[in-house]
Amino acid sequence: MQTAFYKTASVTKLLAILAAAIFVTGCVSAKSPPTEEAEPAAPVVVPEPEPAPEPEPEMSTSWTVETGDNLWGIAGHEEVYNVPEKWPLIYKANLDQIEDADLIYPGQVLTIPRDSSEAEVDAAIGHAKGRGAWTVGPIESSDQAYLNSSE
């Protein structure tokens, strides 16, 4: 008799566990549909990562002249000024190496000034725009006038 009691108690416990599982999960087994219609899950929106800002080019403080270089071209490089008309700033900063702005040599290491005032930049650009033709030879009078006026 006692064995029948234990069997009944075990079956009752199992039924109680099953009933609790059904109550909590809403389904009889993992394969059974829930007793209530579930709301569809909202789509997961993954934000797109913001693009990393493009690094600004490192600004050169010197330039080693290579074959074919000229002051106009050097000043026009992105890492120098990105403005060719600023070449007179390089010329003025390197008078110890440059006798004629039209003639520089491979291997020269030119200083690229970074602390020019707005007035100096404006004067350099004004000179570059009104200088005239590039000619190798004695220093142009317009170059001499630029150097004298900016001292």
C-alpha positions as CSV (number, residue, x, y, z in Angstrom):
1,M,0.0,0.0,0.0
2,Q,2.8,2.3,0.8
3,T,4.3,1.7,-2.6
4,A,1.1,2.8,-4.3
5,F,1.1,6.0,-2.1
6,Y,4.7,6.9,-3.2
7,K,3.8,6.2,-6.9
8,T,0.8,8.5,-6.6
9,A,2.8,11.2,-4.8
10,S,5.5,11.0,-7.5
11,V,2.9,11.2,-10.3
12,T,1.3,14.2,-8.5
13,K,4.6,16.0,-8.2
14,L,5.3,15.4,-11.8
15,L,1.9,16.7,-12.8
16,A,2.4,19.8,-10.6
17,I,5.7,20.5,-12.2
18,L,4.2,20.1,-15.7
19,A,1.3,22.3,-14.8
20,A,3.7,25.0,-13.5
21,A,5.8,24.8,-16.6
22,I,2.7,25.1,-18.8
23,F,1.5,28.1,-16.7
24,V,4.9,29.9,-16.8
25,T,5.8,29.2,-20.5
26,G,2.3,29.1,-22.0
27,C,3.1,25.9,-23.9
28,V,3.0,22.2,-23.3
29,S,6.4,21.4,-24.9
30,A,9.1,23.2,-26.8
31,K,7.4,22.1,-30.0
32,S,3.9,23.3,-29.0
33,P,2.8,26.8,-30.0
34,P,2.2,29.3,-27.1
35,T,-1.4,29.4,-26.0
36,E,-1.6,33.2,-26.7
37,E,-0.5,34.8,-30.0
38,A,2.9,36.5,-29.3
39,E,3.7,39.9,-30.7
40,P,6.4,39.7,-33.3
41,A,9.7,40.9,-32.1
42,A,10.8,44.4,-33.2
43,P,13.6,44.2,-35.7
44,V,17.0,44.8,-34.2
45,V,18.4,48.0,-35.5
46,V,22.2,48.1,-35.4
47,P,23.4,51.7,-35.8
48,E,26.0,52.1,-38.4
49,P,29.3,53.1,-37.0
50,E,30.3,56.7,-37.7
51,P,33.1,56.9,-40.2
52,A,36.4,57.8,-38.6
53,P,37.4,61.3,-39.4
54,E,40.1,61.5,-42.0
55,P,43.4,62.4,-40.5
56,E,44.7,65.7,-41.5
57,P,47.9,65.4,-43.4
58,E,51.0,66.0,-41.2
59,M,52.3,69.4,-42.0
60,S,55.9,69.4,-43.1
61,T,58.4,71.7,-41.5
62,S,61.1,70.9,-44.0
63,W,61.3,69.7,-47.6
64,T,64.1,68.0,-49.4
65,V,64.3,69.2,-53.0
66,E,64.1,66.5,-55.6
67,T,64.9,66.7,-59.3
68,G,62.1,68.6,-61.0
69,D,60.9,70.5,-57.9
70,N,60.3,74.2,-57.9
71,L,59.1,76.5,-55.2
72,W,55.6,76.8,-56.8
73,G,55.2,73.0,-56.9
74,I,56.5,72.5,-53.3
75,A,54.1,75.1,-51.9
76,G,51.3,73.4,-53.8
77,H,51.8,70.1,-52.0
78,E,49.0,69.2,-49.6
79,E,51.5,68.6,-46.7
80,V,53.2,71.9,-47.3
81,Y,50.6,74.7,-48.0
82,N,48.3,73.2,-50.6
83,V,48.5,76.7,-52.1
84,P,51.1,77.2,-54.8
85,E,51.0,81.0,-54.5
86,K,52.5,80.8,-51.0
87,W,55.9,79.9,-52.5
88,P,57.5,83.3,-51.6
89,L,57.2,82.3,-47.9
90,I,59.5,79.3,-48.6
91,Y,61.8,81.6,-50.6
92,K,62.1,84.2,-47.9
93,A,62.7,81.6,-45.2
94,N,65.6,80.0,-47.1
95,L,67.5,83.0,-48.5
96,D,70.7,81.4,-47.0
97,Q,70.3,78.6,-49.6
98,I,68.4,80.2,-52.5
99,E,70.0,82.9,-54.5
100,D,67.4,82.9,-57.3
101,A,63.8,81.8,-56.6
102,D,63.8,80.2,-60.0
103,L,66.7,77.9,-59.2
104,I,66.7,75.3,-56.5
105,Y,68.8,72.1,-56.4
106,P,68.1,68.5,-55.5
107,G,69.3,67.6,-52.0
108,Q,68.6,71.1,-50.6
109,V,66.6,70.9,-47.4
110,L,64.3,73.8,-47.3
111,T,62.6,75.2,-44.1
112,I,58.8,75.4,-44.4
113,P,57.7,78.3,-42.2
114,R,54.5,77.6,-40.2
115,D,54.2,80.8,-38.2
116,S,53.6,83.4,-40.9
117,S,51.2,86.2,-40.1
118,E,48.1,86.8,-42.2
119,A,49.8,90.0,-43.5
120,E,52.9,87.9,-44.5
121,V,50.7,85.3,-46.3
122,D,48.8,88.0,-48.1
123,A,52.0,89.7,-49.2
124,A,53.5,86.4,-50.4
125,I,50.4,85.6,-52.4
126,G,50.2,89.1,-53.9
127,H,53.8,88.8,-55.0
128,A,53.3,85.4,-56.5
129,K,50.3,86.6,-58.5
130,G,52.1,89.7,-59.8
131,R,55.6,88.5,-60.2
132,G,55.8,87.8,-63.9
133,A,57.6,85.1,-65.8
134,W,60.0,82.7,-64.2
135,T,63.5,83.3,-65.5
136,V,66.8,81.8,-64.4
137,G,69.5,84.4,-63.9
138,P,69.9,87.4,-61.7
139,I,67.3,87.9,-59.0
140,E,64.2,89.6,-60.4
141,S,63.5,93.1,-59.3
142,S,60.0,92.1,-58.2
143,D,61.6,89.4,-55.9
144,Q,64.0,92.0,-54.5
145,A,61.1,94.4,-53.9
146,Y,59.1,91.7,-52.1
147,L,62.0,90.8,-49.9
148,N,62.7,94.5,-49.1
149,S,59.1,95.3,-48.3
150,S,58.6,92.3,-46.0
151,E,61.7,92.9,-43.8
